[in-house]
Amino acid sequence: MPDTAAPSPASPSSPLDPAVAARLKRTADGLVPAIAQQYDTGEVLMLGWMDDEALHRTLTTGRCTYWSRSRGEYWVKGDTSGHVQHVKSVALDCDGDTLLVKVDQTGAACHTGDRTCFDADPLPLGP
Amino acid sequence: MPDTAAPSPASPSSPLDPAVAARLKRTADGLVPAIAQQYDTGEVLMLGWMDDEALHRTLTTGRCTYWSRSRGEYWVKGDTSGHVQHVKSVALDCDGDTLLVKVDQTGAACHTGDRTCFDADPLPLGP
């Protein structure tokens, strides 16, 4: 059975569709993890965080927009690097606590220059 | 640039490899989000949460093991449902704050019976 987070109130300042906002279950800091996946190859590119406003912008602008926990600001992926994520689809999971964003990634998704943020560090398996 | 969470101390009770534990950046409650992806088709199946011990068990037993935030217990995926996740690979992302677990999923990943937890709820795009 999937895990669930406690529901938290919608951000009243966001114009996110109330029907969508009502289904979101956010962390204590009002965020939902968003998995970015390359729409055609299936590569998992990265995981970012969205609040209601970041999700609203992602749904309405066609550009993947996250909330940066470290910088405390909205972050339109690619605005600095040019490594834009064009949004193809967004889905909410069965619990309302995770987003899957299928994108067309320009260039590298990772700030290290790797295609994905998971390329560099495989962990050893086994007893 | 990817987002980062504050590092938190490793769970002292887990036998997780200290070299791996040192690279994990956990949420305030000691967890790291883990994306489960079907290893051959690329389907993103679900997102769960792991603490050090759940990651240790995932790496060493070959069965994907999560920490259930709602039930406050370890959860070996498929123990109840039979819908097991056999672990093919585990990778840590560039920030050390997200895991990508490639698995071979038996049957449905979602408790609703859907193949993935993202099948049921596409969100509308557009202004």
gemmi code that builds the backbone of each chain (N, CA, C; Angstrom):
import gemmi

chains = {
    "A": [
        ("MET", (0.852, -1.188, 0.000), (0.000, 0.000, 0.000), (0.888, 1.238, 0.000)),
        ("PRO", (0.631, 2.197, -0.874), (1.494, 3.380, -0.886), (1.344, 4.174, 0.401)),
        ("ASP", (2.368, 4.924, 0.665), (2.448, 5.733, 1.852), (1.680, 7.034, 1.623)),
        ("THR", (1.222, 7.658, 2.703), (0.507, 8.918, 2.559), (1.057, 9.950, 3.524)),
        ("ALA", (1.008, 11.203, 3.101), (1.380, 12.312, 3.971), (0.088, 12.976, 4.438)),
        ("ALA", (0.182, 13.668, 5.550), (-0.999, 14.379, 6.043), (-1.383, 15.477, 5.062)),
        ("PRO", (-2.671, 15.650, 4.799), (-3.073, 16.762, 3.945), (-2.781, 18.084, 4.637)),
        ("SER", (-2.449, 19.084, 3.845), (-2.237, 20.409, 4.414), (-3.014, 21.398, 3.567)),
        ("PRO", (-3.324, 22.556, 4.097), (-4.187, 23.478, 3.355), (-3.521, 24.006, 2.092)),
        ("ALA", (-4.327, 24.317, 1.108), (-3.807, 24.885, -0.133), (-3.216, 26.266, 0.139)),
        ("SER", (-2.263, 26.652, -0.711), (-1.733, 28.011, -0.643), (-2.835, 28.944, -1.126)),
        ("PRO", (-3.348, 29.803, -0.287), (-4.484, 30.618, -0.706), (-4.111, 31.617, -1.789)),
        ("SER", (-2.796, 31.897, -1.927), (-2.399, 32.924, -2.879), (-2.212, 32.380, -4.291)),
        ("SER", (-2.268, 31.064, -4.469), (-2.026, 30.524, -5.801), (-3.324, 30.382, -6.578)),
        ("PRO", (-3.288, 30.717, -7.860), (-4.466, 30.503, -8.707), (-4.596, 29.066, -9.212)),
        ("LEU", (-3.853, 28.135, -8.617), (-3.998, 26.731, -9.005), (-5.467, 26.321, -8.915)),
        ("ASP", (-5.923, 25.594, -9.929), (-7.295, 25.066, -9.975), (-7.654, 24.464, -8.610)),
        ("PRO", (-8.702, 24.962, -7.959), (-9.053, 24.463, -6.619), (-9.336, 22.958, -6.601)),
        ("ALA", (-9.819, 22.426, -7.713), (-10.094, 20.980, -7.763), (-8.794, 20.189, -7.693)),
        ("VAL", (-7.714, 20.741, -8.263), (-6.403, 20.097, -8.172), (-5.822, 20.318, -6.778)),
        ("ALA", (-5.900, 21.550, -6.316), (-5.331, 21.887, -4.995), (-5.949, 21.027, -3.901)),
        ("ALA", (-7.236, 20.717, -4.029), (-7.923, 19.940, -2.994), (-7.407, 18.506, -2.918)),
        ("ARG", (-6.793, 18.042, -4.012), (-6.301, 16.654, -4.029), (-4.851, 16.536, -3.587)),
        ("LEU", (-4.142, 17.657, -3.452), (-2.716, 17.602, -3.093), (-2.550, 17.312, -1.614)),
        ("LYS", (-1.637, 16.385, -1.313), (-1.209, 16.192, 0.077), (0.240, 16.640, 0.148)),
        ("ARG", (0.458, 17.707, 0.899), (1.760, 18.376, 0.913), (2.547, 17.986, 2.153)),
        ("THR", (3.861, 18.132, 2.074), (4.696, 17.983, 3.261), (4.391, 19.137, 4.219)),
        ("ALA", (4.981, 19.067, 5.401), (4.735, 20.107, 6.407), (5.114, 21.487, 5.887)),
        ("ASP", (6.067, 21.539, 4.947), (6.452, 22.835, 4.385), (5.700, 23.167, 3.089)),
        ("GLY", (4.607, 22.436, 2.827), (3.708, 22.817, 1.746), (4.138, 22.373, 0.362)),
        ("LEU", (5.009, 21.374, 0.307), (5.579, 20.960, -0.977), (5.181, 19.535, -1.353)),
        ("VAL", (5.288, 19.257, -2.651), (5.052, 17.923, -3.186), (6.259, 17.570, -4.062)),
        ("PRO", (6.834, 16.364, -3.894), (7.937, 15.993, -4.776), (7.443, 15.787, -6.209)),
        ("ALA", (8.251, 16.240, -7.153), (7.904, 16.133, -8.581), (9.039, 15.409, -9.304)),
        ("ILE", (8.706, 14.278, -9.890), (9.666, 13.483, -10.652), (9.627, 13.965, -12.097)),
        ("ALA", (10.782, 14.353, -12.637), (10.847, 14.746, -14.048), (11.391, 13.576, -14.861)),
        ("GLN", (10.616, 13.173, -15.864), (10.984, 12.030, -16.709), (10.987, 12.471, -18.170)),
        ("GLN", (12.012, 12.070, -18.900), (12.042, 12.339, -20.336), (10.903, 11.561, -20.995)),
        ("TYR", (10.035, 12.276, -21.718), (8.760, 11.683, -22.153), (8.929, 10.532, -23.140)),
        ("ASP", (9.988, 10.548, -23.947), (10.087, 9.509, -24.986), (11.034, 8.371, -24.605)),
        ("THR", (12.121, 8.672, -23.948), (13.066, 7.599, -23.602), (12.749, 6.955, -22.252)),
        ("GLY", (11.978, 7.647, -21.422), (11.655, 7.129, -20.093), (12.719, 7.400, -19.037)),
        ("GLU", (13.813, 8.050, -19.404), (14.844, 8.371, -18.402), (14.259, 9.197, -17.258)),
        ("VAL", (14.542, 8.797, -16.019), (14.213, 9.649, -14.872), (15.331, 10.674, -14.756)),
        ("LEU", (14.987, 11.927, -14.911), (15.987, 12.987, -15.028), (16.401, 13.553, -13.670)),
        ("MET", (15.424, 13.825, -12.819), (15.689, 14.492, -11.540), (14.423, 14.477, -10.696)),
        ("LEU", (14.552, 14.876, -9.459), (13.399, 15.127, -8.596), (13.511, 16.537, -8.048)),
        ("GLY", (12.424, 17.306, -8.206), (12.358, 18.640, -7.628), (11.134, 18.745, -6.738)),
        ("TRP", (10.877, 19.935, -6.230), (9.760, 20.148, -5.308), (8.876, 21.253, -5.836)),
        ("MET", (7.573, 21.076, -5.695), (6.616, 22.101, -6.134), (5.647, 22.439, -5.008)),
        ("ASP", (5.383, 23.730, -4.874), (4.225, 24.136, -4.077), (3.081, 24.398, -5.067)),
        ("ASP", (1.953, 24.876, -4.558), (0.792, 25.072, -5.436), (1.125, 26.003, -6.601)),
        ("GLU", (1.855, 27.075, -6.305), (2.151, 28.056, -7.342), (3.111, 27.483, -8.394)),
        ("ALA", (4.099, 26.734, -7.964), (5.023, 26.113, -8.927), (4.268, 25.126, -9.814)),
        ("LEU", (3.346, 24.365, -9.229), (2.540, 23.441, -10.038), (1.659, 24.212, -11.000)),
        ("HIS", (1.053, 25.281, -10.509), (0.219, 26.113, -11.393), (1.026, 26.613, -12.588)),
        ("ARG", (2.223, 27.117, -12.315), (3.066, 27.635, -13.412), (3.489, 26.520, -14.362)),
        ("THR", (3.792, 25.339, -13.792), (4.187, 24.195, -14.628), (3.047, 23.786, -15.551)),
        ("LEU", (1.821, 23.786, -15.009), (0.660, 23.374, -15.805), (0.288, 24.404, -16.869)),
        ("THR", (0.532, 25.687, -16.580), (-0.007, 26.728, -17.461), (1.018, 27.366, -18.390)),
        ("THR", (2.317, 27.219, -18.069), (3.318, 27.898, -18.912), (4.042, 26.950, -19.860)),
        ("GLY", (3.926, 25.632, -19.612), (4.640, 24.681, -20.451), (6.110, 24.533, -20.087)),
        ("ARG", (6.550, 25.231, -19.054), (7.946, 25.149, -18.578), (7.948, 24.637, -17.146)),
        ("CYS", (8.767, 23.642, -16.888), (8.786, 23.028, -15.573), (9.349, 24.022, -14.553)),
        ("THR", (8.591, 24.253, -13.503), (8.930, 25.248, -12.494), (8.894, 24.602, -11.119)),
        ("TYR", (9.970, 24.760, -10.369), (10.095, 24.142, -9.052), (10.193, 25.223, -7.979)),
        ("TRP", (10.041, 24.782, -6.732), (10.358, 25.620, -5.579), (11.712, 25.158, -5.059)),
        ("SER", (12.673, 26.056, -5.017), (13.997, 25.712, -4.498), (13.981, 25.830, -2.989)),
        ("ARG", (14.164, 24.690, -2.310), (14.199, 24.711, -0.843), (15.447, 25.411, -0.332)),
        ("SER", (16.551, 25.282, -1.073), (17.803, 25.879, -0.585), (17.811, 27.395, -0.793)),
        ("ARG", (17.219, 27.839, -1.873), (17.261, 29.273, -2.165), (15.972, 29.989, -1.776)),
        ("GLY", (14.923, 29.214, -1.497), (13.657, 29.827, -1.090), (13.035, 30.669, -2.186)),
        ("GLU", (13.087, 30.146, -3.425), (12.502, 30.910, -4.534), (12.049, 29.966, -5.635)),
        ("TYR", (11.196, 30.482, -6.529), (10.790, 29.693, -7.682), (11.966, 29.593, -8.640)),
        ("TRP", (11.969, 28.486, -9.362), (13.117, 28.140, -10.187), (12.561, 27.527, -11.472)),
        ("VAL", (12.631, 28.311, -12.558), (12.197, 27.816, -13.861), (13.377, 27.071, -14.462)),
        ("LYS", (13.258, 25.761, -14.515), (14.376, 24.924, -14.955), (14.871, 25.398, -16.315)),
        ("GLY", (16.166, 25.699, -16.389), (16.771, 26.107, -17.651), (16.922, 27.605, -17.808)),
        ("ASP", (16.325, 28.394, -16.926), (16.436, 29.852, -17.068), (17.885, 30.318, -16.987)),
        ("THR", (18.687, 29.656, -16.152), (20.100, 30.013, -16.040), (20.955, 29.186, -16.999)),
        ("SER", (20.689, 27.889, -17.048), (21.562, 26.964, -17.778), (21.200, 26.804, -19.246)),
        ("GLY", (19.967, 27.180, -19.605), (19.471, 26.869, -20.947), (18.936, 25.460, -21.066)),
        ("HIS", (19.063, 24.686, -20.010), (18.641, 23.287, -20.055), (17.177, 23.165, -19.631)),
        ("VAL", (16.343, 23.627, -20.549), (14.908, 23.785, -20.325), (14.202, 22.434, -20.284)),
        ("GLN", (13.110, 22.380, -19.502), (12.206, 21.231, -19.526), (10.854, 21.681, -20.064)),
        ("HIS", (10.534, 21.251, -21.275), (9.221, 21.532, -21.861), (8.247, 20.465, -21.385)),
        ("VAL", (7.143, 20.890, -20.817), (6.188, 19.978, -20.175), (5.310, 19.290, -21.213)),
        ("LYS", (5.291, 17.949, -21.149), (4.426, 17.163, -22.032), (3.173, 16.700, -21.305)),
        ("SER", (3.309, 16.297, -20.034), (2.148, 15.865, -19.250), (2.509, 15.939, -17.772)),
        ("VAL", (1.489, 16.047, -16.950), (1.663, 16.043, -15.494), (0.598, 15.122, -14.920)),
        ("ALA", (1.015, 14.231, -14.028), (0.058, 13.332, -13.379), (0.282, 13.350, -11.878)),
        ("LEU", (-0.818, 13.260, -11.153), (-0.782, 13.165, -9.693), (-0.929, 11.688, -9.333)),
        ("ASP", (-0.232, 11.257, -8.290), (-0.318, 9.832, -7.953), (-1.579, 9.529, -7.136)),
        ("CYS", (-1.768, 8.253, -6.845), (-2.993, 7.773, -6.213), (-3.244, 8.379, -4.843)),
        ("ASP", (-2.196, 8.799, -4.170), (-2.317, 9.396, -2.840), (-2.365, 10.918, -2.890)),
        ("GLY", (-2.104, 11.498, -4.050), (-2.051, 12.954, -4.157), (-0.810, 13.562, -3.549)),
        ("ASP", (0.230, 12.731, -3.337), (1.407, 13.298, -2.676), (2.681, 13.271, -3.517)),
        ("THR", (2.575, 12.916, -4.799), (3.728, 12.946, -5.700), (3.246, 13.308, -7.102)),
        ("LEU", (4.074, 14.081, -7.818), (3.775, 14.437, -9.205), (4.772, 13.759, -10.137)),
        ("LEU", (4.273, 13.319, -11.286), (5.146, 12.815, -12.349), (4.992, 13.760, -13.536)),
        ("VAL", (6.089, 14.432, -13.883), (6.069, 15.401, -14.966), (6.875, 14.830, -16.121)),
        ("LYS", (6.209, 14.552, -17.226), (6.933, 14.106, -18.414), (7.313, 15.345, -19.216)),
        ("VAL", (8.599, 15.405, -19.560), (9.149, 16.617, -20.170), (9.992, 16.255, -21.384)),
        ("ASP", (10.267, 17.280, -22.179), (11.317, 17.158, -23.184), (12.479, 18.012, -22.683)),
        ("GLN", (13.530, 17.331, -22.263), (14.678, 17.976, -21.634), (15.667, 18.433, -22.689)),
        ("THR", (16.002, 19.707, -22.677), (17.070, 20.219, -23.524), (18.406, 19.970, -22.832)),
        ("GLY", (19.286, 19.205, -23.484), (20.624, 18.998, -22.934), (20.604, 18.221, -21.637)),
        ("ALA", (21.488, 18.617, -20.737), (21.674, 17.907, -19.473), (20.632, 18.359, -18.461)),
        ("ALA", (20.058, 17.395, -17.723), (19.164, 17.759, -16.621), (19.961, 18.109, -15.372)),
        ("CYS", (21.160, 17.558, -15.254), (21.930, 17.702, -14.010), (22.902, 18.880, -14.100)),
        ("HIS", (23.060, 19.574, -12.981), (23.966, 20.726, -12.956), (25.430, 20.310, -13.134)),
        ("THR", (25.713, 18.994, -12.999), (27.078, 18.508, -13.212), (27.398, 18.333, -14.695)),
        ("GLY", (26.362, 18.438, -15.538), (26.539, 18.197, -16.965), (26.104, 16.808, -17.389)),
        ("ASP", (25.796, 15.953, -16.416), (25.264, 14.631, -16.758), (23.838, 14.765, -17.290)),
        ("ARG", (23.466, 13.811, -18.110), (22.108, 13.829, -18.660), (21.054, 13.771, -17.552)),
        ("THR", (21.257, 12.888, -16.567), (20.320, 12.806, -15.447), (21.089, 12.974, -14.136)),
        ("CYS", (20.352, 13.269, -13.075), (20.973, 13.442, -11.759), (21.329, 12.111, -11.111)),
        ("PHE", (21.026, 11.003, -11.792), (21.253, 9.672, -11.216), (22.360, 8.908, -11.940)),
        ("ASP", (23.100, 9.583, -12.805), (24.088, 8.884, -13.630), (25.377, 8.555, -12.881)),
        ("ALA", (25.710, 9.357, -11.863), (27.084, 9.314, -11.344), (27.294, 8.360, -10.182)),
        ("ASP", (26.221, 7.946, -9.511), (26.424, 7.348, -8.201), (25.614, 6.072, -7.957)),
        ("PRO", (25.902, 5.000, -8.717), (25.233, 3.735, -8.422), (25.732, 3.187, -7.085)),
        ("LEU", (24.828, 2.629, -6.312), (25.201, 2.070, -5.003), (25.396, 0.557, -5.129)),
        ("PRO", (26.344, 0.014, -4.378), (26.600, -1.431, -4.476), (25.459, -2.251, -3.872)),
        ("LEU", (25.085, -3.307, -4.580), (24.057, -4.244, -4.109), (24.722, -5.465, -3.496)),
        ("GLY", (23.980, -6.133, -2.636), (24.447, -7.423, -2.125), (24.657, -7.408, -0.633)),
        ("PRO", (24.714, -8.592, -0.046), (24.843, -8.711, 1.406), (26.237, -8.273, 1.880)),
    ],
    "B": [
        ("MET", (20.002, 24.494, -11.315), (20.745, 23.813, -10.256), (19.763, 23.036, -9.382)),
        ("PRO", (20.042, 21.770, -9.105), (19.103, 21.016, -8.277), (19.046, 21.558, -6.859)),
        ("ASP", (17.936, 21.257, -6.252), (17.666, 21.702, -4.902), (18.362, 20.780, -3.901)),
        ("THR", (18.629, 21.299, -2.721), (19.268, 20.461, -1.708), (18.537, 20.573, -0.377)),
        ("ALA", (18.552, 19.487, 0.371), (18.017, 19.489, 1.736), (19.201, 19.532, 2.692)),
        ("ALA", (18.938, 19.996, 3.883), (20.007, 20.027, 4.880), (20.432, 18.609, 5.230)),
        ("PRO", (21.745, 18.365, 5.341), (22.172, 17.034, 5.776), (21.713, 16.783, 7.213)),
        ("SER", (21.408, 15.558, 7.517), (21.062, 15.207, 8.892), (21.884, 13.989, 9.275)),
        ("PRO", (22.056, 13.732, 10.554), (22.950, 12.637, 10.943), (22.406, 11.273, 10.532)),
        ("ALA", (23.302, 10.361, 10.301), (22.905, 9.004, 9.942), (22.216, 8.338, 11.135)),
        ("SER", (21.333, 7.366, 10.807), (20.730, 6.568, 11.874), (21.826, 5.695, 12.463)),
        ("PRO", (22.196, 5.869, 13.713), (23.323, 5.116, 14.255), (23.022, 3.624, 14.362)),
        ("SER", (21.732, 3.282, 14.350), (21.376, 1.883, 14.551), (21.397, 1.076, 13.261)),
        ("SER", (21.566, 1.724, 12.121), (21.525, 0.974, 10.874), (22.919, 0.530, 10.453)),
        ("PRO", (23.024, -0.701, 9.966), (24.309, -1.162, 9.431), (24.577, -0.702, 7.999)),
        ("LEU", (23.828, 0.290, 7.517), (24.102, 0.829, 6.183), (25.572, 1.230, 6.089)),
        ("ASP", (26.182, 0.888, 4.971), (27.569, 1.253, 4.691), (27.804, 2.728, 5.057)),
        ("PRO", (28.728, 3.015, 5.973), (28.943, 4.411, 6.400), (29.319, 5.339, 5.247)),
        ("ALA", (29.968, 4.802, 4.219), (30.333, 5.634, 3.074), (29.085, 6.092, 2.312)),
        ("VAL", (28.059, 5.242, 2.293), (26.791, 5.617, 1.670), (26.034, 6.564, 2.603)),
        ("ALA", (25.971, 6.193, 3.882), (25.229, 7.013, 4.856), (25.752, 8.446, 4.877)),
        ("ALA", (27.069, 8.601, 4.716), (27.668, 9.935, 4.785), (27.226, 10.820, 3.625)),
        ("ARG", (26.792, 10.183, 2.534), (26.397, 10.970, 1.359), (24.910, 11.300, 1.337)),
        ("LEU", (24.125, 10.703, 2.225), (22.678, 10.938, 2.219), (22.345, 12.283, 2.846)),
        ("LYS", (21.461, 13.012, 2.169), (20.872, 14.212, 2.780), (19.406, 13.900, 3.005)),
        ("ARG", (19.037, 13.861, 4.270), (17.710, 13.392, 4.647), (16.797, 14.575, 4.980)),
        ("THR", (15.484, 14.329, 4.893), (14.519, 15.314, 5.361), (14.635, 15.408, 6.886)),
        ("ALA", (13.914, 16.348, 7.465), (13.975, 16.548, 8.916), (13.576, 15.286, 9.670)),
        ("ASP", (12.749, 14.439, 9.044), (12.348, 13.193, 9.697), (13.234, 12.009, 9.284)),
        ("GLY", (14.391, 12.296, 8.687), (15.386, 11.249, 8.447), (15.148, 10.404, 7.222)),
        ("LEU", (14.373, 10.903, 6.279), (13.983, 10.096, 5.124), (14.515, 10.677, 3.816)),
        ("VAL", (14.593, 9.802, 2.824), (14.977, 10.188, 1.469), (13.911, 9.630, 0.523)),
        ("PRO", (13.397, 10.443, -0.412), (12.437, 9.896, -1.363), (13.112, 8.903, -2.312)),
        ("ALA", (12.406, 7.820, -2.610), (12.925, 6.771, -3.493), (11.932, 6.557, -4.629)),
        ("ILE", (12.401, 6.787, -5.842), (11.585, 6.595, -7.041), (11.772, 5.155, -7.505)),
        ("ALA", (10.673, 4.424, -7.656), (10.752, 3.066, -8.188), (10.380, 3.085, -9.663)),
        ("GLN", (11.298, 2.563, -10.476), (11.110, 2.556, -11.931), (11.258, 1.126, -12.441)),
        ("GLN", (10.357, 0.704, -13.321), (10.485, -0.607, -13.956), (11.748, -0.599, -14.815)),
        ("TYR", (12.639, -1.547, -14.575), (13.993, -1.451, -15.144), (14.023, -1.571, -16.664)),
        ("ASP", (13.078, -2.297, -17.265), (13.167, -2.509, -18.711), (12.264, -1.580, -19.522)),
        ("THR", (11.075, -1.288, -19.024), (10.164, -0.433, -19.790), (10.359, 1.046, -19.467)),
        ("GLY", (10.977, 1.347, -18.319), (11.165, 2.738, -17.925), (9.967, 3.349, -17.212)),
        ("GLU", (8.891, 2.594, -17.042), (7.726, 3.144, -16.330), (8.117, 3.614, -14.925)),
        ("VAL", (7.702, 4.810, -14.556), (7.830, 5.232, -13.159), (6.637, 4.651, -12.411)),
        ("LEU", (6.927, 3.799, -11.444), (5.882, 3.009, -10.784), (5.281, 3.736, -9.585)),
        ("MET", (6.124, 4.304, -8.744), (5.657, 4.905, -7.488), (6.821, 5.666, -6.846)),
        ("LEU", (6.502, 6.417, -5.817), (7.529, 7.021, -4.979), (7.271, 6.607, -3.536)),
        ("GLY", (8.314, 6.102, -2.884), (8.232, 5.764, -1.474), (9.324, 6.495, -0.719)),
        ("TRP", (9.445, 6.194, 0.578), (10.442, 6.878, 1.418), (11.310, 5.839, 2.094)),
        ("MET", (12.584, 6.138, 2.198), (13.522, 5.236, 2.872), (14.321, 5.992, 3.927)),
        ("ASP", (14.500, 5.348, 5.074), (15.515, 5.803, 6.011), (16.760, 4.927, 5.792)),
        ("ASP", (17.782, 5.104, 6.595), (19.025, 4.360, 6.381), (18.786, 2.850, 6.400)),
        ("GLU", (17.961, 2.409, 7.335), (17.737, 0.974, 7.471), (16.954, 0.417, 6.272)),
        ("ALA", (15.955, 1.151, 5.810), (15.196, 0.695, 4.636), (16.118, 0.618, 3.418)),
        ("LEU", (17.004, 1.601, 3.272), (17.954, 1.564, 2.159), (18.903, 0.378, 2.305)),
        ("HIS", (19.386, 0.167, 3.518), (20.263, -0.982, 3.762), (19.578, -2.286, 3.358)),
        ("ARG", (18.332, -2.446, 3.776), (17.602, -3.680, 3.434), (17.363, -3.797, 1.933)),
        ("THR", (17.068, -2.658, 1.288), (16.849, -2.661, -0.158), (18.120, -3.089, -0.891)),
        ("LEU", (19.264, -2.579, -0.424), (20.539, -2.899, -1.081), (20.977, -4.349, -0.835)),
        ("THR", (20.614, -4.888, 0.307), (21.196, -6.180, 0.690), (20.245, -7.372, 0.529)),
        ("THR", (18.933, -7.124, 0.458), (17.996, -8.252, 0.367), (17.457, -8.483, -1.031)),
        ("GLY", (17.629, -7.482, -1.905), (17.087, -7.626, -3.252), (15.599, -7.339, -3.348)),
        ("ARG", (14.988, -6.978, -2.220), (13.556, -6.628, -2.190), (13.417, -5.178, -1.752)),
        ("CYS", (12.616, -4.422, -2.509), (12.472, -3.005, -2.214), (11.724, -2.817, -0.896)),
        ("THR", (12.341, -2.074, 0.021), (11.811, -1.881, 1.367), (11.727, -0.388, 1.653)),
        ("TYR", (10.547, 0.040, 2.089), (10.299, 1.455, 2.365), (10.013, 1.659, 3.844)),
        ("TRP", (10.025, 2.930, 4.242), (9.523, 3.333, 5.542), (8.142, 3.947, 5.319)),
        ("SER", (7.144, 3.382, 5.948), (5.793, 3.916, 5.819), (5.597, 5.050, 6.806)),
        ("ARG", (5.416, 6.246, 6.273), (5.204, 7.403, 7.142), (3.861, 7.317, 7.852)),
        ("SER", (2.867, 6.741, 7.174), (1.534, 6.695, 7.793), (1.452, 5.627, 8.877)),
        ("ARG", (2.140, 4.522, 8.669), (2.033, 3.420, 9.638), (3.223, 3.379, 10.597)),
        ("GLY", (4.294, 4.136, 10.265), (5.453, 4.165, 11.156), (6.147, 2.825, 11.254)),
        ("GLU", (6.287, 2.158, 10.098), (6.949, 0.847, 10.119), (7.594, 0.569, 8.767)),
        ("TYR", (8.528, -0.387, 8.768), (9.117, -0.814, 7.505), (8.078, -1.595, 6.721)),
        ("TRP", (8.231, -1.516, 5.416), (7.214, -2.029, 4.514), (7.961, -2.657, 3.331)),
        ("VAL", (7.983, -3.992, 3.322), (8.593, -4.706, 2.203), (7.536, -4.811, 1.115)),
        ("LYS", (7.745, -4.068, 0.063), (6.746, -3.990, -1.007), (6.384, -5.390, -1.489)),
        ("GLY", (5.110, -5.713, -1.451), (4.625, -7.000, -1.940), (4.406, -8.035, -0.859)),
        ("ASP", (4.847, -7.761, 0.366), (4.662, -8.749, 1.436), (3.183, -9.047, 1.668)),
        ("THR", (2.353, -8.046, 1.539), (0.912, -8.256, 1.711), (0.238, -8.580, 0.376)),
        ("SER", (0.577, -7.809, -0.639), (-0.137, -7.892, -1.922), (0.421, -8.948, -2.860)),
        ("GLY", (1.650, -9.380, -2.626), (2.320, -10.243, -3.597), (2.954, -9.473, -4.744)),
        ("HIS", (2.732, -8.152, -4.746), (3.243, -7.335, -5.846), (4.651, -6.837, -5.517)),
        ("VAL", (5.567, -7.784, -5.591), (6.951, -7.614, -5.156), (7.731, -6.729, -6.125)),
        ("GLN", (8.715, -6.007, -5.579), (9.682, -5.279, -6.407), (11.062, -5.904, -6.194)),
        ("HIS", (11.555, -6.605, -7.215), (12.905, -7.157, -7.174), (13.877, -6.070, -7.630)),
        ("VAL", (14.883, -5.810, -6.819), (15.794, -4.685, -7.049), (16.827, -5.046, -8.116)),
        ("LYS", (16.934, -4.202, -9.130), (17.946, -4.371, -10.178), (19.130, -3.431, -9.968)),
        ("SER", (18.860, -2.193, -9.544), (19.939, -1.233, -9.282), (19.392, -0.121, -8.407)),
        ("VAL", (20.308, 0.535, -7.703), (19.951, 1.690, -6.870), (20.990, 2.773, -7.137)),
        ("ALA", (20.524, 3.982, -7.377), (21.454, 5.097, -7.589), (21.039, 6.272, -6.720)),
        ("LEU", (22.042, 6.967, -6.227), (21.838, 8.193, -5.452), (22.026, 9.372, -6.402)),
        ("ASP", (21.233, 10.430, -6.207), (21.372, 11.553, -7.131), (22.541, 12.464, -6.737)),
        ("CYS", (22.779, 13.467, -7.572), (23.949, 14.337, -7.441), (23.990, 15.071, -6.111)),
        ("ASP", (22.834, 15.299, -5.514), (22.753, 16.007, -4.232), (22.721, 15.069, -3.047)),
        ("GLY", (22.560, 13.792, -3.295), (22.435, 12.828, -2.207), (21.092, 12.869, -1.508)),
        ("ASP", (20.091, 13.467, -2.169), (18.805, 13.579, -1.473), (17.655, 12.834, -2.147)),
        ("THR", (17.936, 12.046, -3.168), (16.900, 11.247, -3.824), (17.521, 9.940, -4.306)),
        ("LEU", (16.755, 8.856, -4.210), (17.186, 7.553, -4.706), (16.356, 7.157, -5.923)),
        ("LEU", (17.022, 6.529, -6.901), (16.310, 5.923, -8.026), (16.553, 4.418, -7.952)),
        ("VAL", (15.472, 3.681, -7.739), (15.562, 2.233, -7.604), (14.935, 1.605, -8.842)),
        ("LYS", (15.753, 0.919, -9.631), (15.209, 0.196, -10.777), (14.846, -1.203, -10.320)),
        ("VAL", (13.619, -1.600, -10.624), (13.074, -2.845, -10.096), (12.413, -3.648, -11.203)),
        ("ASP", (12.173, -4.921, -10.892), (11.271, -5.710, -11.713), (10.005, -5.894, -10.882)),
        ("GLN", (8.947, -5.218, -11.296), (7.700, -5.167, -10.540), (6.812, -6.344, -10.926)),
        ("THR", (6.409, -7.128, -9.933), (5.415, -8.179, -10.161), (4.029, -7.548, -10.118)),
        ("GLY", (3.282, -7.672, -11.193), (1.901, -7.187, -11.210), (1.809, -5.688, -11.063)),
        ("ALA", (0.794, -5.257, -10.332), (0.494, -3.838, -10.183), (1.373, -3.228, -9.098)),
        ("ALA", (1.915, -2.050, -9.369), (2.646, -1.333, -8.321), (1.681, -0.592, -7.403)),
        ("CYS", (0.514, -0.231, -7.915), (-0.411, 0.625, -7.153), (-1.431, -0.209, -6.389)),
        ("HIS", (-1.764, 0.250, -5.180), (-2.746, -0.479, -4.368), (-4.138, -0.458, -4.988)),
        ("THR", (-4.355, 0.422, -5.985), (-5.648, 0.468, -6.672), (-5.767, -0.626, -7.724)),
        ("GLY", (-4.643, -1.294, -8.006), (-4.634, -2.306, -9.061), (-4.065, -1.792, -10.374)),
        ("ASP", (-3.827, -0.477, -10.436), (-3.183, 0.078, -11.629), (-1.716, -0.341, -11.667)),
        ("ARG", (-1.182, -0.405, -12.856), (0.219, -0.770, -13.016), (1.133, 0.215, -12.282)),
        ("THR", (0.879, 1.509, -12.441), (1.668, 2.513, -11.720), (0.736, 3.411, -10.912)),
        ("CYS", (1.309, 4.123, -9.956), (0.518, 5.032, -9.120), (0.164, 6.322, -9.848)),
        ("PHE", (0.625, 6.470, -11.102), (0.415, 7.704, -11.842), (-0.541, 7.522, -13.014)),
        ("ASP", (-1.214, 6.369, -13.075), (-2.050, 6.075, -14.238), (-3.396, 6.785, -14.221)),
        ("ALA", (-3.901, 7.096, -13.026), (-5.320, 7.451, -12.922), (-5.614, 8.938, -13.027)),
        ("ASP", (-4.615, 9.784, -12.839), (-4.933, 11.176, -12.568), (-4.080, 12.178, -13.329)),
        ("PRO", (-4.202, 12.192, -14.672), (-3.496, 13.246, -15.426), (-4.129, 14.602, -15.138)),
        ("LEU", (-3.288, 15.630, -15.014), (-3.790, 16.969, -14.733), (-3.879, 17.770, -16.035)),
        ("PRO", (-4.877, 18.637, -16.142), (-5.034, 19.413, -17.393), (-3.919, 20.451, -17.552)),
        ("LEU", (-3.400, 20.550, -18.770), (-2.368, 21.552, -19.107), (-3.034, 22.740, -19.802)),
        ("GLY", (-2.371, 23.863, -19.728), (-2.808, 25.015, -20.517), (-3.220, 26.179, -19.651)),
        ("PRO", (-3.263, 27.358, -20.271), (-3.558, 28.573, -19.514), (-5.027, 28.604, -19.057)),
    ],
}
model = gemmi.Model(1)
for chain_id, residues in chains.items():
    chain = gemmi.Chain(chain_id)
    for i, (resn, *xyz) in enumerate(residues, 1):
        res = gemmi.Residue()
        res.name, res.seqid = resn, gemmi.SeqId(i, " ")
        for name, pos in zip(("N", "CA", "C"), xyz):
            atom = gemmi.Atom()
            atom.name, atom.element = name, gemmi.Element(name[0])
            atom.pos, atom.b_iso = gemmi.Position(*pos), 0.0
            res.add_atom(atom)
        chain.add_residue(res)
    model.add_chain(chain)
structure = gemmi.Structure()
structure.add_model(model)
structure.setup_entities()
